């Protein structure tokens, strides 16, 4: 068995039963066993050596850890994805509840503010998820559109032929 989490200390904050979907459910003991089988160590409370805090639901304890702002708090899905692929996958914004400042800095080099990777190819599903998370949807006035068109497309505005006239 490949040591997926060799030398990793994982903090596990899950209830005794984890239900992801109607078809995917696990008990806490199963998850603990899998972590140990793949070379990881799990604890109930994070320490300075903790790689990440695995959370199924945002309960009080998880929110308290998040409020400290010093740990990577990750959805349990990340662990299951690692088990499925047989390797330790890199953390990514879409699976994070909270990040340490170090991880946030690394993410800023690889992802835009919406979680879209500068490096990895994006699937249609991932793109839809990113669009759904975008909150700053604002409309532009006709004047703003005209200014943008003039700046970027000064010679080709077939659709806005009379936009610049009032």
Secondary structure as UniProt FT lines:
FT   TURN            4..7
FT   STRAND          9..13
FT   STRAND          17..19
FT   STRAND          25..27
FT   HELIX           28..37
FT   TURN            38..39
FT   STRAND          41..43
FT   TURN            48..49
FT   STRAND          52..55
FT   HELIX           60..68
FT   STRAND          73..75
FT   HELIX           76..85
FT   HELIX           93..95
FT   STRAND          96..98
FT   HELIX           101..110
FT   TURN            113..114
FT   HELIX           124..133
FT   HELIX           142..152
FT   TURN            154..155
FT   TURN            159..164
//
